[in-house]
């Protein structure tokens, strides 16, 4: 597969809403998605030496897996290529510091959107999801 894949926690309401937002923004269908709980995610990510944690987003592109804030910077660059310089400036912040912010959001994500019953699947989006 030539398109980058976003691995996300489909049991998380915040994560589902974020994926829905990405789907709406990604009008050129550049990105694919895979639930971390699917049978598809484990073999793909373990191939790259990743042990799955469900409080992390993963981004697979060109045989490399990125996580947390770095995954987000990759997602933003894919969605908004004209903003790459700005995104690169944010990435000048050391990863450890960026990941502190990511970890805080991950820790509190259930309080932002406590229900995870947020429907993702529009018919036109189904082909963008790997696994079940």
N, C-alpha and C positions, 0 to 999 in steps of 0.2 A: 504494500500500500504506500502510495506516495504522499498522502496527506498526513499532517501531524495529527496525533491522537491525544485528546484530553481524557485522563482517567479521573473520575470523580466519585464521591460517596452519594449514591442515589437514595440512601436512607436519611439524608440530611436535607431539611427544607431549604436552608440557606444555599446549599450546594445546588439543589434543583433549580431554584430561582436564578442563580448565577448562570447555570448552563442554559436556561431559557433565554436569559439576556444575551449570552454569547450567540446563541442560535439566531436571534433576531438581528444582531449586529453583523453577523457573518453572512451577508447577503450573497457572497460569491461561493459559499459552501467550501471554504478552504480547510475547515477543521472537521475531524471525526471525534466521536465520543465513545467512551466505554466505562461502564459501571465497575467500580473496584470489586463489587460483590459478584460480578459475572464470572462464569467459567473461562471466559476469554482473557480476562485481565491477568490472572495469576501466571499462566505460562509466558505471556508476552513480557511482563515486568520482571519475572524471575530470570528470563533469558538475559536481561541487562543487569542482573545482580541486585534488583530492588526487592526488598522485603516490604510488602504492602502495609501501610498504616492508614486507617480510614479517616484521619484528620488532616490528610495531606492531598493536594492535587498534584498529579503528575502530568508531564507533557513530553510526549515522545516525538522527536523530530530527527530525521537523518541519523538514525542509529544511536541517538543519545537521549537519555531520560533526564528531565529536569524536575525539580520539586519546589514546593512552597513559593516564595517570592520570585525565584528565578523562573519557575514555570509561568507565573503570572506575567512577568515581563515578556516572555516569549509569546504568550497569548495576545497581549496588547500589541506587540510588534506585528503579529499576523493580522489582527483586526484593523490596525491603524498604521500602515507602513509609512504614511507621511509624517508620523509623530515619532519616528525611530530616534531622532536626535534627543528629544525630550525624555524618552524612555531610557535611553543610554545614560543621560545625566542622572536620573533616579538610581540607575544601577551603579553609579559611582559610590553610593552609600554601601558600606561593607555588607556582604550577604548576611552576616550574623545579626547586624542591626535591623536589616529589612525583615529577616525571619522572625525577630522578636515581635514586630507588628503583625506578621502573618500568624504566628502562634497565638497571639492574644485574640485575634478574630476567630481562629479555629476553636479556641477554648470556649468562647462565648457565642458561637454561631447558633446554638440551639435556642438561646434567649432572643436572638434577632428574629428568627422565624421558627417557632417551636413545632409547628406541624410540618410533617414531611409529606403530606398527602397533596402534593402540588403537581398536577399533571403536566408532563413534559411533551408527550407525544402528539404532535400534530402529524397528520398523515404524510405531509411533505418532508418531515424531519426523520422519519423512521429509518430511511436508508443511510443516515449519518451515524447510526449507533451500531457498534459491534457487540455481539453477544446478546445476552438477555438480562 
